[in-house]
Amino acid sequence: MKAVKTDALWNHLHWLLVLAEQGSFTRAAERLEVSKAAMSQKIKELESAAGVALVQRTTRSVRLTSAGEKLVEELRDPFARIEQSFFGVRDTAGPVRGLVRVTAPVAFARQQLVPIVGDFLRAYPQIRLQLEVTDRIVSLGSEGFDLAIRHSSALPETHVALPLCDTRTLLVASPDYLARHGAPQSPADLAQHNCLYYPRGVETPRWRFAEAAQGERVEVRIQGSFATNNSESIRDAALQGLGIAMLPDFSARDALACGALRQVLPEWRAVDAFADRLWIVRPYAAQVPRAVTTLTHWLRARFVGA
């Protein structure tokens, strides 16, 4: 294979860094918006120019050789500084533009985020959004995300976390279910109801509450015919009249507003269930692209205090 001239290697080296971060040719190609074949060819050309193997390829994974690991380690900081310098210069002039990759929980994304995306994109037509909707906690750095919206109390210390909005955990049921089975008057009554819940491993499901006025705390062992790790699915089961559901407020808001669900035991506050705040999380960087900060500020303006 014809060797690549040294002054033409910069693009090759950047692609090697992306491959190291993503851990596969497929994900690296998607990140760079090129074909997998182009990605593979670029690495082969770089190895030819270096005269040494940089990547070990298997049918399932990609792993750097010791030479590849050494090269990536030495290149990571210089390329990060180059990237920050370029974005800093580019962002100082003209309209805000660029691609912002965001990950968000399924229920929040579908019910609260996607319905307002159009407003943002109309306000900033040169910004492109790529949204991954998942309840999985992704690694922002290794998977190439600029922002994450997290409904969690455990936030990475190495990242910047900004509060988006407070949330509450609610007990809800359909009018039909309450008409057939009656409304519980205290948390203890829940033991006699069909409870729709978010499973927490193999432990026996329990709901914990604090009474709003006196602060009394109680724990109730519950049972039910349906459990799932997605709050939208729990909400839909409650809409079918299957039982009493515990949900974050953003999953129940629309159904409560139209009367399809009713709140149960409003004088009691659920504890140790879902987090009480949504956060915007991003990796720490000395220079943050304007598109990322613009989206962050816009979201906080829309949701803070909502």
ABEGO torsion letter per residue (X at the ends): XBBBBAAAAAAAAAAAAAAAAAGBAAAAAAAAGBBAAAAAAAAAAAAAAAGBBABBBBAABBBBBAAAAAAAAAAAAAAAAAAAAAAAAAAABEBBBEBBBBBBBAAAAAAAAAAAAAAAAAABAABBBBBBBBABBBBAAAAGBABBBBBBABBBAABBBBBABBBBBBBBBBAAAAAAAEBBABAAAAAABBBBBBBBEABBBBBBBBBAAAGBBBBBBBBBABBBABAAAAAAAAAAGAEBBBBBAAAAAAAAAAGABBBBGAABBBBGBBBABBBBBBBBBABBBAAAAAAAAAAAAAABGX
